[in-house]
Amino acid sequence: MKKLICFLILTLGILGCSSNEDTIANSFEKMNTNTTQSLTDISFINKNQGIISGSLGFLAKTNDGGKTWTKLNVGDNQSFMSAFMVNEQKFYTARLDMFATSNSGTTFNKIESLSSSSSIFAIKFYSPDKGLLIRGGSILKSNDSGNTWTEKYNINSFGSLKDIQITSDLVSYAYGGATYDNTDVGEIVKTIDGGQSWTKTLNSDSNISSISFISDNIGYYINSKQELYKTINGSNSWTKISKLQGSPLSVCFINEKTGYISTYDGQILETKNAGLDWKIVYNKTTDLIWKIIAKDGAVFAIGNNGLFLKKK
């Protein structure tokens, strides 16, 4: 009888632990995007309204936090690399060309001044009029809702810029680099005048994979050496926080303690102590999870094969 009781206790303990682990590793919910195209960018203006872009001309919008998606007809089948939602009426998507809508996606216009053989990797707007974009190694600025663009910064070195994060009306950061053969370099540049001028704040011996700033001064980045760094002084100096496992692609902090990392092999990791320790909170797919973002307390992630995730 004692052996039976011990066996039952052990069995229930194992089942309890397994159930807890499954809950921890299933903190994100997969939502149906009605596509198998690889998703490349995501932009939300609040926790409910957002857009996603992807390969072969895919663009879709949601009004309910990703529960349902409406596919939009941009009128072109190039694989979009970037998308940005300014408000519920106006948003943009681009690759070799940029397309804009001012009626919530009913119709789109091509921005003729931007046609190029170089890909547009990122679009961001401070306001409905003032925006920034990355094309190759250059940062361009528009003061007229994206109709015309002027180059404000060029990387002038081997590599390219990947993305921009706007932290306030005047301050933004852009980052990038290159990993090729024996070359592994990265950099971060900063503007404090709304994108009019840029200053390099970091030269790195490793490609910068992703950045996440929670204010003008406090931010994090991950690099191709799988390292996490933090700044508390607006990128004037950086401190290494931890060595990461796996193949991290994107980092997103929602405050100074809590952050998330998405990986090449389909995992999402979470930290509750400013990046010192990480635990797997999603591992239900093998699809690459390209990008993870937060908006108004909600956390979203996108990846290959139409993958869209939302934190429960």
Disulfide bonds with the S-S distance in Angstrom:
none
